[in-house]
Structure formats: structure tokens, C-alpha cells
Amino acid sequence: MRNASGPRSRATLAHLAGARIRTLRLERGWSEEHLATLVRLPSSLIRDYEDGRNLPRTYTLYQLSQVFGTRIGSFLGEPEQLSHPDLSRLAVRLSRLDSGSRRAILEFLQAFTSGLESLSLAMEREQDRDL
């Protein structure tokens, strides 16, 4: 996986995966022990993943993606993609707007995503510096 500044380090990927695992687990109200049972791993390993001390293996990422109903790439910093029905609904709503409003929304989204990318890169550099 590459980003604007080049390949991500193993430590950065471990932190990204761990943060995503913790977020998804907490959103569901699950304990580390419950998640560990679902993927048949020791809870201490789940804790190591969430703390960014260990990067899950490919098969473990697959198991986690199945349990959480997400894509493997989401654990490694890839954004979740909108489903086709979501895109269709947005397209219909945007098509009803006048061209000036559509242009303003597009400019806002471009500025917003650019800001998110800059923030993400800064956070990655900070994490790498801390390690």
C-alpha cells in the first residue's frame, strides 16, 4: 500500500489496524475477550493489536473483516467505500440542485478531503517519530 509520501511502515500499519479494530469492537460494545472468542485468538493478542504492538497476519485480518463486516483494507487505512445504493441516492439528490450549488458542494468536498489527507500524513509522521 502506498500513500503520497511512499510506503507505510510496519509500525504505522500496526497502529492503523489496532485503532480500527478497537473502534469497531467498541462500536459493537464487545469486550476484547468476546472478540478474541469470535476469531479464536488469545485476548492478549487482541490487546497487542489494538495497542499497535503487533500487526495482524493476513488471515487474521480476513477473520476480523468477516466478523466486523468490513473490507480488509479498512484495517490498513483504506477508506470505506460507499455502497452503490448510497451513491445512487446521493447522485439523485445532487442532480436536483442547480449547477452553482453542485459546484460549491464539489469544491467543499475537494477541500475537505485534501485537509483529511494532510492531517492523516501528519499523524503518520508523528506516529513514526514516536516509535
C-alpha positions in Angstrom: 0.0 0.0 0.0 1.4 3.4 -0.9 0.4 6.9 0.0 1.6 10.3 -1.1 4.8 10.1 1.0 5.6 6.5 -0.1 5.1 3.1 1.5 3.8 3.0 5.1 6.0 1.5 7.7 5.1 -1.7 9.5 4.7 0.3 12.7 2.3 2.7 11.1 0.2 -0.2 9.7 0.1 -1.8 13.1 -1.2 1.4 14.7 -3.8 1.9 11.9 -5.0 -1.7 12.2 -5.1 -1.6 16.0 -7.1 1.7 16.1 -9.6 0.3 13.6 -10.0 -3.0 15.5 -10.6 -1.1 18.8 -13.0 1.3 17.1 -15.1 -1.4 15.5 -15.1 -3.5 18.7 -16.2 -0.6 20.9 -18.9 0.4 18.4 -20.4 -3.0 18.9 -20.0 -2.9 22.7 -17.8 -6.0 22.7 -15.0 -6.8 25.1 -11.6 -7.9 24.0 -12.4 -11.4 25.3 -15.6 -11.6 23.2 -13.8 -10.5 20.0 -11.0 -13.0 20.8 -13.5 -15.8 21.1 -15.1 -14.9 17.7 -11.8 -15.0 15.9 -10.3 -17.8 18.1 -7.3 -15.9 19.3 -6.0 -15.1 22.8 -7.4 -11.9 24.2 -3.8 -10.8 24.9 -3.2 -10.8 21.2 -6.2 -8.7 20.5 -4.9 -6.2 23.1 -1.5 -6.2 21.4 -3.2 -5.5 18.0 -5.2 -2.7 19.5 -2.2 -1.1 21.2 -0.3 -1.2 17.9 2.4 -3.6 19.3 1.6 -6.3 16.7 0.4 -6.3 13.1 -2.3 -8.9 12.4 -1.4 -11.5 9.8 -3.4 -11.6 6.6 -5.7 -14.5 7.7 -6.4 -12.7 11.0 -7.3 -9.5 9.0 -9.6 -11.7 6.9 -11.3 -13.1 10.0 -11.7 -9.7 11.5 -13.2 -8.3 8.3 -15.7 -11.2 8.3 -16.6 -10.6 12.0 -17.0 -6.8 11.6 -18.5 -6.9 8.1 -15.8 -4.7 6.5 -13.1 -4.9 4.0 -9.5 -6.0 4.9 -8.2 -2.7 3.5 -10.1 -0.7 6.1 -7.7 -2.1 8.8 -4.8 -0.7 6.8 -6.0 2.9 6.3 -8.1 2.5 3.1 -11.3 4.4 3.3 -14.6 2.5 3.4 -16.3 2.8 0.1 -19.9 3.9 -0.2 -22.2 1.2 -1.4 -23.9 1.5 -4.7 -27.3 2.4 -3.2 -25.7 5.2 -1.2 -24.0 6.6 -4.3 -27.3 6.4 -6.3 -29.2 8.3 -3.6 -26.5 11.0 -3.5 -26.4 11.3 -7.3 -30.2 11.8 -7.4 -30.1 14.4 -4.7 -27.2 16.2 -6.3 -28.9 16.1 -9.7 -31.8 18.1 -8.3 -29.5 21.0 -7.3 -28.7 23.9 -9.5 -25.2 24.0 -11.1 -23.9 26.6 -8.7 -24.9 24.5 -5.7 -23.3 21.4 -7.2 -20.1 23.3 -7.9 -20.0 24.6 -4.3 -20.5 21.1 -2.9 -17.8 19.7 -5.1 -15.3 22.4 -4.0 -16.2 21.8 -0.4 -15.6 18.1 -0.7 -12.3 18.6 -2.5 -11.1 21.0 0.2 -12.4 18.7 3.0 -10.7 15.5 1.6 -7.5 17.4 0.9 -7.5 18.5 4.5 -8.1 15.0 5.7 -5.2 13.7 3.6 -2.9 16.3 5.0 -4.0 15.5 8.6 -3.5 11.8 8.0 0.0 12.3 6.7 0.9 14.5 9.6 -0.4 11.9 12.1 1.6 9.1 10.3 4.8 11.2 10.6 4.1 11.8 14.3 3.5 8.1 15.0 6.6 7.1 13.1 8.6 9.8 15.1 7.2 8.4 18.4 8.3 4.9 17.6 
